[in-house]
Structure formats: structure tokens, C-alpha cells
Amino acid sequence: MFNEYSLISLLAALTSFFIGNFIYFRNPENSLNRVIAIFSVMVSFMAITEFAYRLVENPESALFWLKVSTLWPLIPAIMLQIALIFTNRGHILKNKFAYPLIYGPALIFILFGFTTDLLIGPPILEYWGWTYSIPENPIIYYLFSAWTVIISLSASILVFSYYFKAEGMDKKQALYLALGLFTPLILSLITDFIFIELSIPIPEFTQTMLTLGLIFIVYGIWRYNFPLLTPTLAAEKIISTMPNFLLLLDRKGRISKINKSIISQLGYSEKELLKESIYDIFTLENKPQLEKAIKNGESFNGECTIISNSGKAVEVLINLAPIYSIIKEPTGFVIIGTDITQRKKALQEILESELKFRSVIEQTSDGVALANHRGEIIYWNRALENITGYSKEKVTDRYLYEILYKMMTPENKELISEEKIQKIFKKAFASSKIPNKLHVEEKVIMRADGDFRDTQVTNFFLEKTNPSLFCTVVRDISDKKKAENILKNSLKEKEVMLREIHHRVKNNLQIISSLLNLQTNYVKDEEARDLFKESQNRVKSMSMIHESLYQSRDLAQVDFSIYISRLSSELFSSYGVNFNQIRLETSVEKINLDINTAIPCGLIINELLSNAIKYAFPHQEGIIKINFLQKEDLYVLEVSDNGVGLPDDIDFTGTNTLGLRLVSSLVDQLDGTIHLDKTKGTSFIMEFPELEYEPRL
């Protein structure tokens, strides 16, 4: 008869069977996988019998399936075996009494179940279908129940004790195994034994609970990859994945097993090597050593050469060791080989590199010292011996800071103690970082003979070494310092001379200006007097340039903002301008000009400002503006006024007046452009670059 409880049993059977297949095929060679797979199949079979006796319609059929279900005692026994294997007690199972003690009672109870009514009573019909009852003589039933509890508790104690001792991944694996196997068992004991004993009508859920437990195990396999990893499997995995060559030999030296590295790195197939002599893959030079070790059952360690399948020679470091039987007789040999071809090549490159390093360092004029991670000097080249006067033999294995302190001048030793130097270096070695004060510095050192040298000292760590090496490079710059001092003195002399030249030029220009001024007193013609005055102002504008250079710290550049202020004041004073009538407004950026640009620019301002003062404001008030700024690579000079302006018929570029012709000529000299704007008075706008002049010697 159909009922939904039988479908639960069927679903449990299918799920358990699928889980058993999944676990088995994850790793069929692992004993733990195999036992858990058998356990899953047993749970599936028990769920099928449960499905059958719940579904049948008469007590005879129900009794048949209940008799079949008495195979259930195998389940606790298998659980104990799982616990022993998982907790690394699998060696107990090798004892000849282990399996009889574990499975013997289960087989006895199964025999009682098949042949008598002492294990289960007659079937009874409940609302969930047919089920079993407690026998009239319950002694065997109670013994079976007690045995089940004892076996289950023993397995639980094994797993939980392993759980509390384990760490990391092992602990998580043990937890999932405990939850997967024993929590469902406890719940099923409650439903199948205790509730029945108390006459509480509830369906038995043992197989369903065990199926849920198996789901826990599958989750554990997916999440933590268990129960795949056991000591035996770990050994197999190590052998199969290890990069070293591994060969097992029989007593006569014939190959009986190889690992994957032999196949992948040497190009041999397993079929080509099995049963072949080990001597066939080694060179003739190695044969006597291997023969002696195998013949005498001895170990052998050394470098050998293996010939690959392609004929290539592979350098290997091998370890050959005998495998002993119980009676201490060699039964075979194991060979583990490490490919050292790249290592030997790298070693050769290191040796060549070291020879090149020493060759280069010994030839360089710079002194080089190397110190290890403890600060002890391990290298001191010949150049450093010459610079410091300390020989390599005297400083090797001494602390670097100790030698550096000895080379400090007496004045510097008064500023810092040896203990302070030691602390700075120890901190640098501990962190592998160079303090700023040690990076690059120029210092005077005292040689071993008491002489002094100017040096440049550079300190750094060689980061590609392990541990890092501290490197000090010392360059003798005594001759360089002498040359620098000579150049500085020469430059100072030239600077004094140049200032004197500017001073003399300024004085000469002032003399010319004074002479023009004196000559003006003897000129009666007013127009001629104005010409003298204009020439005098031009001379003054040039004189002021030389005066600015003479007074400045920079003999090549003129601060033009200051210059414009002084020049405009001088011109206003020269022409006797009434400041209440004509105002000057300036907007000048702080710009420094080379003398070759400053002189023509000053003359331009002189001419345009003079013209504005003289002609722009006949008997009227006005404003003169001077703007000077830098726009990208160009300078922009604007001199404007709001006066009467130039007549429309005057072309300033072709006029006969000296002032405007001079302005046009000076703008051309500066490689610039000039533009006249007459919309509001007069505005001259000039743009020019700062010219690059070849230095004159």
C-alpha cells in the first residue's frame, strides 16, 4: 500500500547509493574511501528494505523484508572501522583478531535475525506502514542494542578525541566525520529503540538520518578534500608529484617502479624502463660505484649522470639506499635523484660573475668595501687600500663602523662617539635601509698614516643577495677639490673684475651724461638743447643698467621691475613733470633680463616715456601707463597714454624722428614685433623673446 513514508526511504536509498559511488570514485585506491563507500551502499540497501516492508500489504511479505533488514548490525561495525582508519589507527586492523572482534558479534546478531524471532518481533502495522516489534524474549534484542551503543560510542570517542588533539584542516575533517556518522546514529537510536521501548508511535528514521549524515561527509569532501588525505595517500601523492626522480629496484638492480618525474623529465615511458637494469640509464663512469653499492647492499650518495631518452646528459645528485626485510636482509633499493643541471650551470655562472666582479672592482679607481649582515668586512679592494692606507688583511672580519670611525678626523670624533656610529650602523643593518645621513656624503678622512684626504662616500645595500650585503664606495676627490678651489678663486677674481668693469662703464656713461649736461649750458637754440637732453637721458638709461648689474648679486641679470621704477623717476625729474598734472601707473612683473636684452629694452622705454611726457598732454592732465609681463616664452611691454595721440597721417615706422626710428630699430634688434593702438590716446605694444647670446671670452 502506498504511503509517503516509504518514499522517504526510497529517496534515502537513492541518495546513499549516489554518495557511495561519488566517494569511491574520488579515490578508489584509498582504503578510507572504499570503506565509506561500502558504508554508503549498506545504508542504501537498508533504506531499500525499509521502503519494501513499509510498502507491502501483508504481514508475511513484511516479515521477509524485516528479516533481510537484520543485516543492519554490519553498519555499526563498519563505522568503527572508519573511525580506526581516519584516526590513523589502521595498524590495529592488521592484527589477526581485529576483524573477528569487530565483525564477529555483527555476524552472530545477523544469524539470530535470519533464523530466529529473538532479534526482532512480528511485524505490526502502523500509520506509516509495516514496522518491527520487540520480541517476546528480548534478551538478544537488548544485547544487540547494548552492543550497538558500545560500538557507536567507541567510534565516537575515537573521532572526538582525535578532533580535540588535531589542528587546522585535520580538526575540521574530524568534525564533519563526527557530524556525518554519529549524530544521525544517536538520533536514530532515540527513534528506533527508545521511542519503541516507551511505546511512542513514531516512524523509524535510522536510514534517513544516516543518509543526512552522508550528505555532511560529501560536503566535507567538497569543502576540505577529505577523506582523501591519509598518511598512505599522502606518501603516494608525494611520490607521484615530487620533482625528484624516484626509482625502486629489486635485489639485482632491475627497475620495478618509477615516478612521473622520470617520465616527464627524461622522456622514458614506464614500459621502457620496467625490468631493465639500472645501469642502462647511467653513464659508464657511474656504473662501478652503483654496482658496488647494489652488490654489497650499501648506501651511496653522489653526483651522477643520467642519459635521457633523447640522449641528453642530465646531471643528478642521487641517494641510493637499501630496503630491508624483517630479517634485515636487503630486498631491493630505492634511488632518489635531484636534477642539478641548472644548479651547476647557475654555480658556474656565479663563479664567472664573481671573477668578472673581482676583475672589474680591482681595476677601478674607486675604493669598494663589502660587509655582511653582521657588519663584518668581507671585501676590501686594492683602491681602498691606497685611499685609506688600511690593508685588506688588517680590516677583514673587523666591523665596518669601527674602521670608519678610525678614519674620522679629530674634529668629527669630538662631535660623535664610536658608540653612536655603531648604533646607526646596527639600525641600518637590522632594517636593510640606509639613513639619509649615510647615503652619499663628502667627507675628509684621516688615513692610517695620519694624512688627510677629501672623499665622496656612497653607502647602499645589495638587495639581490640574501642576506643583504652592505656596500661602501669611497672616491678620492682630493684633486677634484683642489681644482674646484682654484676655479672658485679664479671665478671670484673674474667676478670682482666684472663688477669693476660695470662700475667703470657706469662712471664713464655718467661722465658722458655730465659732459652733455655742461655742453647744454652753452647751446642757445632750444631745439638743439632738447636734442642734447634726449641724448643725455639715453646715456643715463644705459648707465642705470650697468649700475644695477654692479650693485646686484647676479652680474648677468637685471631686475627690470626695479629698473623701470628708477628710470621713470629719473625721466619725470629730468623733464620737471608736475605729478599733479601727469600720473604714472606701472604694472610690472618681477622679471630678470640679460644685459643684452635689458639695454635695448631700457632705451625703448626711455624713448616712448620721453615722447609721452613731452607731447601727449599739452596743457592738460593725463595718465601714462607702463605694463611689463611675461606671456609663455615672450615678454610683453606696453607704454601707453590717454593724451592727444599721434596724428593719423604719421607712420611711426617710417618717420624721420630719431626717437621712433630708434624704437623700431631696437625692437628689430630684439627679434620682436611692435603694434600701435591709437583708439584711446597712444599705446605702443611690443612682444619679444629673451635672446640667447653666445658667451664672450
Helices and strands as residue ranges (DSSP letters): H 4-26, H 31-55, H 59-68, G 69-71, H 74-86, G 90-94, H 98-115, E 124-126, E 129-131, H 139-165, H 169-189, I 190-194, H 195-197, H 206-224, H 231-241, E 245-250, E 255-258, H 260-266, H 270-273, G 278-281, H 287-296, E 300-307, E 313-324, E 330-339, H 341-363, E 367-371, E 377-380, H 382-388, H 392-395, H 400-406, H 410-415, H 418-431, G 436-438, E 440-446, E 452-462, E 469-476, H 478-521, H 526-551, E 557-559, H 560-574, E 582-588, E 592-594, H 595-615, E 622-631, E 634-641, H 658-669, E 673-677, E 682-688
